[in-house]
Amino acid sequence: MDITIHQALLPHDDADASLAFYRDALGFELRNQVQYGELCWNTVGPPGQPGTSIVLYPPAATPGLTDDERRTIAEMMAKGTYASINLATPDLDGAFERVQAGDAEVVQEPTDQPYGIRDCAVRDPAGNLVRIQELR
């Protein structure tokens, strides 16, 4: 079977702040923007990789959610326990400097892990955990 990962979805609670983080701090390009009333979906992705993208979406727009579920999602996002993504780069130190300069909440500075990788972790403006691994 020929199958690939095309898009991953990450929630946001502020479309502009999330877009600024992924575009300005991580260097992703804005590929699509859909607005529906006050709601906004932004599709971003790494330059030169048109087949891979992240959709930054408003979780409150998910059909069928109850008010209790919306509250639970908002609480988990505020704690940073709702969603995460792993990225990779050959220049971990440079990427870390860039996200740190963009006022990301630092969870872990670049570290050599005992299981053989070097990575760091930050939270995006919505609280999503973003781990960045060094390609070797």
Residue pairs with C-beta under 8 A, 6 or more apart in sequence:
4 51
5 52
6 51
6 52
6 53
7 43
7 52
7 53
7 54
7 55
8 53
8 54
8 55
8 85
9 54
9 55
9 56
9 57
10 18
10 54
10 55
10 56
10 57
10 83
10 85
10 124
10 126
10 128
11 56
11 57
11 58
11 59
11 73
11 77
11 82
11 83
11 126
11 128
12 18
12 42
12 56
12 57
12 58
12 124
12 125
12 126
13 58
13 74
13 77
13 125
13 126
14 125
14 126
15 40
15 41
15 42
15 56
15 58
17 125
17 126
18 42
18 56
18 124
18 125
18 126
19 30
19 42
19 44
19 56
20 102
20 125
21 99
21 102
21 104
21 124
21 125
22 28
22 42
22 44
22 54
22 56
22 124
23 29
23 30
23 44
24 102
25 98
25 99
25 101
25 102
25 104
26 87
26 95
26 98
26 99
27 46
27 47
27 98
28 44
28 45
28 46
28 47
28 54
29 44
29 45
29 46
29 47
30 42
30 43
30 44
31 43
31 44
31 45
31 50
31 53
32 41
32 42
32 43
33 40
33 41
33 42
33 43
34 40
34 41
35 41
36 61
39 58
39 60
39 61
40 58
41 55
41 56
41 57
41 58
42 55
42 56
43 53
43 54
43 55
43 56
44 53
44 54
44 56
45 52
45 53
45 54
46 52
54 85
59 65
59 70
59 73
59 77
59 82
60 70
60 73
65 73
73 82
76 82
77 83
77 126
77 127
77 128
78 127
79 127
80 123
80 127
80 128
80 129
81 127
82 127
82 128
83 126
83 128
83 129
84 128
84 129
84 130
84 131
85 128
85 129
85 130
85 131
86 131
86 132
86 133
87 130
87 131
87 132
87 133
88 132
88 133
88 134
88 135
89 95
89 132
89 133
89 134
89 135
90 134
90 135
91 134
92 110
92 118
92 119
92 120
92 132
92 133
92 134
93 110
95 120
95 132
96 109
96 110
96 120
96 122
96 132
99 122
99 130
99 132
100 106
100 122
104 122
104 123
104 124
104 130
105 122
105 123
106 120
106 121
106 122
107 121
107 122
107 123
107 129
108 119
108 120
108 121
109 120
110 118
110 119
110 120
110 134
111 118
111 119
111 120
112 118
113 119
117 133
117 134
117 136
118 133
118 134
118 136
119 131
119 132
119 133
119 134
120 131
120 132
121 129
121 130
121 131
121 132
122 129
122 130
122 132
123 129
123 130
124 130
